[in-house]
Amino acid sequence: MTDEDVQDAGPDAGGGRRRRIAARALTCAAFLFVLAALITPDEFALLTPGAFVRIPIEGVLGVGLILAVPARARRYTAGAAGAVLGVLFVLKVMDIGFDAVLVRPFDLVLDWPLLRPAVEFVEESAGAAGAIAAVVLTAVLAVGVIVLMSLSALRLSRAAVRHDRAAARAAAVLGAIWLVCALLGAQLVDGVPVASRSAAALAYDHALAVRSSLNDRAEFAKAAAVDKFRDTPGDRLLTGLRGKDVVLAFVESYGRSAVESPQFAPQVDAVLDQGSQRLRDAGFTARSGWLTSSTAGGGSWLAHATLLSGLWIDNQQRYRTLVNSDRLTLNGAFHKAESRTVALMPAITRAWPEGEFYGYDKVYDDRNLGYRGPRFSFATMPDQYTLSTLQRTELAKKDRPPVMAETALVSSHAPWASIPRLVPWDQVGDGSIFNGMGKGYDAPWPPGGQIRTEYRKSIEYTLNTLVSYMETYGNDKTVLIFLGDHQPAPLITGPGASRDVPITIVAKDKAVIDKISGWNWQDGLRPGKDAPVWPMSAFRDRFLTAFG
């Protein structure tokens, strides 16, 4: 070979090396992609580095399957297996997302309607362009994962066949190690076994969940058929609250963690204890307990429906079935008892047909509350403005019937990037006084190190607003019931939080509080750790029984 020949061969040889290096890099990337799909935990709290040190039995068996099937079937087998694994990986990512927000896995049958509120939340937080971009990106990523997973499985199958003996030995060794770890229950991270069967378990669990969800309609119909108050005449309902104005306020994301977690409790409990004293000084009595919400992290309307209907509403199918029924709600009971029933829902920005089911005489929402101030992150208006409007438009009127008002107070709604301040009640007006308060952080969310602090501050704001409202406007006719709708997401509470929320009843008329003396609730605004805990669905019947 001449020097010229060597010079001619050099670039080709270099190109060949680069191609081999690129091919090996692609094979390595395919391996890591498939491995991630097989071993990634499906719970948000378990996503730690140690949780990825696992041996997936599905991968071990997959190598054996590829080596065992006839040559002409390998391509189809690997491609199909990769596509299935891609679908499972997308489902696992959805599980992680739902666990991070709603503290439960994604329901393949019942949860699709929840995607719309998720998009609306993004739109409220990041604008319409951000919401559109998020939807498009999510769809592209989902399809891309499935396609790339199939291509990755094909590439790995070809590598396994080329190195069949080494692949077989590796599969045998890993299979033996997996078996030993499974027998010993080896774990590097609590709840994450080294002997992984994550993908198979995911498929099995969701198959069972699909069957359960398909049967849920019949189970709910059976529960809804029982209603001991359905035929109770109006003159026998709520006799213990005749002549009273009852304000039922759901406080967004006000959960047990706000009252008991060391990162929130010192400040929040101080607000509750000071509020208890302030109300006692004003002549009010308060009692507090716990309810277990039907949801966590989000889905406030499910909790509202659960408390008001006396049925466990934990998915959208149950909710739609409920609001298309004639179930007697707590609002409906007040309506039958000749109270005027109103709702103040500042987060509702469009037509809300469910209002007819609940039986309101009047619904106030973002479109007719008359607010002229700034938005506060997700919240369209401060809670103080919502309560001020209730007072101005309903409770301050003369010669009126008793009012039952339900309201959703949303200043403590995620993302907690902008929190209002209390102003003198006689200066609230049309909300213009709040101009300049709504700037908050430049980003849609507070910085990671600040988000829990801002959540706590938002809860303090709403609690102080409720206490101040009762001090300013409460009288012998006023009964305030306020409760959390659900716990915030694990990002705030940390893993393993309960679904309990505080509930409090405040009244100046001691006869009202005496009606619930048998409930053994705690004195004041702060429920004790040992105070009774009821399912939220039990409240309607207990309330109607106590005051009936």
BELFENZI-V860970 format. One record per residue. N is the residue number from 1. PSI is psi as a letter, one per 20 degrees, with the letter a starting at -180 (none if undefined). Layout:
BEGIN
N & PSI
N & PSI
END
This chain:
BEGIN
1 & p
2 & r
3 & h
4 & h
5 & g
6 & g
7 & h
8 & h
9 & h
10 & g
11 & h
12 & g
13 & g
14 & h
15 & h
16 & g
17 & g
18 & g
19 & h
20 & g
21 & g
22 & g
23 & g
24 & h
25 & g
26 & g
27 & g
28 & g
29 & g
30 & g
31 & g
32 & h
33 & g
34 & g
35 & g
36 & g
37 & h
38 & h
39 & i
40 & p
41 & q
42 & j
43 & p
44 & g
45 & i
46 & j
47 & m
48 & q
49 & g
50 & h
51 & i
52 & j
53 & n
54 & r
55 & o
56 & o
57 & h
58 & h
59 & g
60 & g
61 & h
62 & g
63 & g
64 & h
65 & g
66 & h
67 & h
68 & h
69 & q
70 & q
71 & g
72 & i
73 & i
74 & g
75 & g
76 & h
77 & g
78 & g
79 & g
80 & g
81 & g
82 & g
83 & g
84 & g
85 & h
86 & g
87 & g
88 & h
89 & g
90 & g
91 & h
92 & g
93 & h
94 & h
95 & g
96 & g
97 & g
98 & h
99 & h
100 & h
101 & g
102 & j
103 & l
104 & r
105 & r
106 & p
107 & o
108 & h
109 & g
110 & i
111 & i
112 & h
113 & i
114 & i
115 & h
116 & g
117 & h
118 & g
119 & h
120 & h
121 & g
122 & g
123 & g
124 & h
125 & h
126 & j
127 & r
128 & g
129 & g
130 & h
131 & g
132 & g
133 & h
134 & g
135 & g
136 & g
137 & g
138 & g
139 & g
140 & g
141 & g
142 & g
143 & g
144 & g
145 & g
146 & g
147 & g
148 & h
149 & g
150 & g
151 & h
152 & g
153 & h
154 & g
155 & g
156 & h
157 & g
158 & h
159 & h
160 & h
161 & h
162 & h
163 & l
164 & g
165 & g
166 & g
167 & g
168 & g
169 & g
170 & g
171 & g
172 & g
173 & g
174 & h
175 & g
176 & g
177 & g
178 & g
179 & g
180 & g
181 & h
182 & g
183 & h
184 & i
185 & k
186 & p
187 & p
188 & h
189 & p
190 & p
191 & j
192 & n
193 & q
194 & h
195 & n
196 & p
197 & k
198 & g
199 & g
200 & g
201 & h
202 & g
203 & g
204 & g
205 & g
206 & h
207 & g
208 & g
209 & h
210 & g
211 & g
212 & g
213 & h
214 & h
215 & i
216 & h
217 & g
218 & h
219 & g
220 & h
221 & h
222 & g
223 & g
224 & h
225 & i
226 & o
227 & n
228 & i
229 & j
230 & g
231 & j
232 & p
233 & q
234 & h
235 & i
236 & j
237 & p
238 & k
239 & h
240 & i
241 & k
242 & p
243 & j
244 & q
245 & o
246 & p
247 & o
248 & o
249 & o
250 & p
251 & o
252 & p
253 & k
254 & n
255 & r
256 & h
257 & h
258 & h
259 & h
260 & h
261 & p
262 & h
263 & i
264 & h
265 & g
266 & g
267 & g
268 & g
269 & h
270 & g
271 & g
272 & g
273 & g
274 & h
275 & h
276 & g
277 & g
278 & g
279 & h
280 & g
281 & h
282 & j
283 & j
284 & q
285 & q
286 & q
287 & q
288 & q
289 & b
290 & q
291 & q
292 & o
293 & q
294 & i
295 & r
296 & q
297 & h
298 & a
299 & l
300 & h
301 & h
302 & g
303 & g
304 & g
305 & h
306 & g
307 & g
308 & h
309 & i
310 & j
311 & q
312 & o
313 & n
314 & j
315 & r
316 & h
317 & g
318 & h
319 & g
320 & h
321 & g
322 & g
323 & i
324 & j
325 & a
326 & k
327 & p
328 & o
329 & r
330 & g
331 & g
332 & h
333 & g
334 & h
335 & g
336 & h
337 & j
338 & k
339 & q
340 & p
341 & p
342 & q
343 & p
344 & o
345 & n
346 & i
347 & i
348 & p
349 & j
350 & a
351 & q
352 & n
353 & h
354 & h
355 & h
356 & h
357 & g
358 & i
359 & k
360 & q
361 & h
362 & p
363 & p
364 & p
365 & a
366 & h
367 & h
368 & j
369 & i
370 & k
371 & p
372 & j
373 & a
374 & r
375 & q
376 & n
377 & c
378 & h
379 & p
380 & h
381 & q
382 & q
383 & h
384 & h
385 & g
386 & g
387 & h
388 & h
389 & h
390 & g
391 & g
392 & g
393 & h
394 & g
395 & h
396 & i
397 & q
398 & q
399 & l
400 & r
401 & r
402 & q
403 & p
404 & o
405 & p
406 & p
407 & q
408 & o
409 & o
410 & j
411 & h
412 & j
413 & q
414 & q
415 & j
416 & k
417 & i
418 & o
419 & p
420 & r
421 & q
422 & p
423 & r
424 & p
425 & h
426 & i
427 & j
428 & g
429 & c
430 & j
431 & i
432 & h
433 & h
434 & i
435 & p
436 & i
437 & i
438 & j
439 & g
440 & c
441 & q
442 & h
443 & r
444 & h
445 & q
446 & q
447 & q
448 & h
449 & i
450 & i
451 & h
452 & h
453 & g
454 & h
455 & g
456 & g
457 & h
458 & h
459 & g
460 & g
461 & g
462 & g
463 & g
464 & h
465 & g
466 & g
467 & g
468 & h
469 & g
470 & h
471 & h
472 & g
473 & i
474 & q
475 & a
476 & h
477 & i
478 & p
479 & o
480 & p
481 & o
482 & q
483 & r
484 & q
485 & h
486 & r
487 & q
488 & r
489 & r
490 & h
491 & h
492 & g
493 & h
494 & r
495 & q
496 & j
497 & q
498 & r
499 & j
500 & q
501 & q
502 & q
503 & p
504 & q
505 & p
506 & p
507 & q
508 & h
509 & o
510 & h
511 & h
512 & g
513 & h
514 & h
515 & h
516 & j
517 & h
518 & i
519 & i
520 & k
521 & r
522 & q
523 & p
524 & a
525 & i
526 & o
527 & q
528 & r
529 & h
530 & j
531 & q
532 & q
533 & o
534 & q
535 & q
536 & h
537 & i
538 & i
539 & g
540 & g
541 & h
542 & h
543 & g
544 & h
545 & g
546 & h
547 & j
548 & none
END
